Amino acid sequence: MKNIVKVLATLLIAIVAFNAQAQDAKAKAILDELSNKTRKYPTVTSEFTFTLEDKAADVDQEQKGSVKMKGKKYYIVLGDNHIYSDGDTRWTFSEEMNEVYIDFTETGDEVLNPGDIYTIWESGFKQYYKAEENLNGRPTHVIKLVPVDAEDKEYHTILVYIDKANMEVSQIEIKGKQGVDYTYAVVSFSTTADYGDDTFVFDMSDHPGVDEIDNR
């Protein structure tokens, strides 16, 4: 009987492992297809909602925003904050304070670089196919990303929701280690606009009297 139990246990472990490998391969195939499609876009224009949920502090905040992207360049409007990046320098401008913070793009405490949001999965993550769900009435792939260097991250999991019909990201959820979660939900998405490079650079002359804080 013990031997039979051992054999059954071995078979069950093998079946689970096989299914996990199959699901991982499925996740990779879907993400590869999405990456290949996204890389062909000359630009991306999107409106979205950004939600911050802090369970410990009982905070649930939602803001509407928009983003324009061209390669690694981006321009984001979120509330009265405007964030510009030309790929090297990032300007964070507050209308309310009339202040602009200037940093190198690769530094700072942002949870996710918006310039990478549609290709974040390409490196540094283990990929798992989690489920197929209906999101806003549409069949959606849900893929779980777990960072390889988890100790260096403030989050432990990213869930990517991909519309099954048009193969576009519809939502991204970032699960924080301290119970703070972020959700980026796409409201509209287009790839037909033509942006000049000046779209992604903060122009001081347009903001007389702005207080400049240069952290570079």
N, C-alpha and C positions, 0 to 999 in steps of 0.2 A: 504493500500500500504506500509506504514511504517513497519507494522508487517511482510509482505512478504519479504521486503528488509532485515529485521533483520534475518529472518529464512534463507534466501539465504546466507547472510553473515556468519551465524553460520555454515551452511553446508560447505561452501567454506573453512572456517578456519579448520573445522574438517578434510576435505579431505586433505588439505595441511599438517596438523599435522600428519595424518596417513601416508602419503607418506614420510614425513621426517623420521618418526620412522622406516618405512620399509627400507629406504635407509641406515639409521644408522645401522640397523641390518645386512644389506647386507655388509656394510663396515666391521663390526666386524667379520662376518663369513669369509670374504676373508682374513683379517689380522690374524685371529686365524689360518687359514689353512697355511698361509705363515710362521707364527712363528713356528708352529709345524714342518713344513718341514725344516726350517732353523736350528732349534735346533739339528737336526739329523746329520748335517754336522760336521765332525771332524775338518775340516779346510776350509777356503775360500781363493781363490786366484782370484784377479780381476785387470784388467786394466781399467782405467776410464779417463774421461776428467773432469776437475774442472774449472768452469767458475764463475768469480766474475763480477757482473754488478752493477756499481754505477751510477744511472741515473743523480743525481745532479752534479757529477763531470765529467760526460760524459766518464766514464771508463768502458771498456769491455775487460777483460783479460781472457785468456784460457790457462790452463796448462794440460799436460798429466801426469798421475801418475799411481801408482800401489799400491796395498795393499795385505798383507798376514795377515790372522787372524786365531787365534786358541782360542776359547772361548773369554775371555776378553782381550787376548793379541793381539797386532797388530804391524805391521811394514809397514810404508808408505814411499814411495818415491814420492816427488812432486817437480819437478825441481831439484835444487841442495840441497834440504832439505830432510833429512831422520829423520823420527819420529819413535821411538821405545817405546813400552810399554809392560811391563811384567805383567800388571794388577795392580801394586802398584806404580811403578816409571815410569816416562816418560822422555825420552831423545830426545831433538830436536837438531839435528846436521846440521850445515851449512857447506857445502864443501867450498864455496867461502870464508867464514870468518874463517874457521877452528875453529869454536866455538861449544860447546855443552851446552845447557841449560838443567838443571835437575830439575824436578818438581815432586810432587806427582801427580799421574794420574788424580785424581778427581778434581784437581785445574787447574787454567789457564783460558784463554779467548777463547778457541776453540768454534766454533759455534755448533759443534756436535761431540760427542765422536765416532770415527770410529768403536770402538768395539761394539757400540750399533746401528750402522746404519741400520742393517737388523731386529732390534727388537725395534726401537725407539718408536713405537706406543703403546707398551704394558702398559705404565703407564704415567700419567700426561697429557693426551691428550683427547679431545673430537674428535670423529671420524665421518666423513661424507662421504658417497659415492657421488662423484662429477659428474662423467661421465664415459662413455666408449669412448675412442678415438683411432685413429690409430697413433702409434708412430713408425716411421721408417718402416711403412708398416705393422705393427703387431697390432692386437687388444689388447688394454691395458686398465686395470682398473685405474682410477684416484681417489685417496682417499685423502681427505683433513683432516689434523690434526690441531687442534687449541689448544694451550697450556692452561691448566686449570689455572695455575699461570702466566698469560700473563704479569703481571707487572715485573716479575723477568727475563723475556726473552728479548733478543735483536731482536727477530723475532716474527711475529704475526701468521704466517701460514707455514705449511710444506705440500707440495704436493708429494704424493708417487705414482709413476707410476709402475704398476705391470703387467708384460707380462701375458696375459690371458691364453696362451697355456701351458707355462711351470711353471707358478706361481713363478716367480722370479722378484726381483726388477730390473727395467731397468733404472729408473731415480728418483732422489729426488731433489725437488726445495725448497729452504728455502727463504722465503720472509721476509726481514728485515724491521724493523719499520722506519729506517732512509733512506729507498729507496735503500739499498744495498742488492742485491739478490745473492744467491749462487746456482749453479746447479751442481749436481754430476750425471754424465751420464755413465752408465756401457758400456764398450766396449767389455770386455770378462769376463767370470765367470766360475770358475771350483771349484770342491770340493774334488779332488783326491790326492792332494799333502800331504806329510808327513813332518811336521816341528818339529825340536827340539826346546826346550825352549830357547836355546841360540840365535835363530833367532830374538827374540824380546828384546834382551838386547844389549845396545851399549857397544862395547869392546874398552876401552881406548887404549889398546896396539896396536890396528890396526891403530891408528891415532896419531902418534908421534907429540908432540908439540901442541896438541889441547888445546885450552883455555877453561877451565871448569868453568861454572857459576852455582853454586848449590843454588837453591832457596827453598830447603826444610827446 
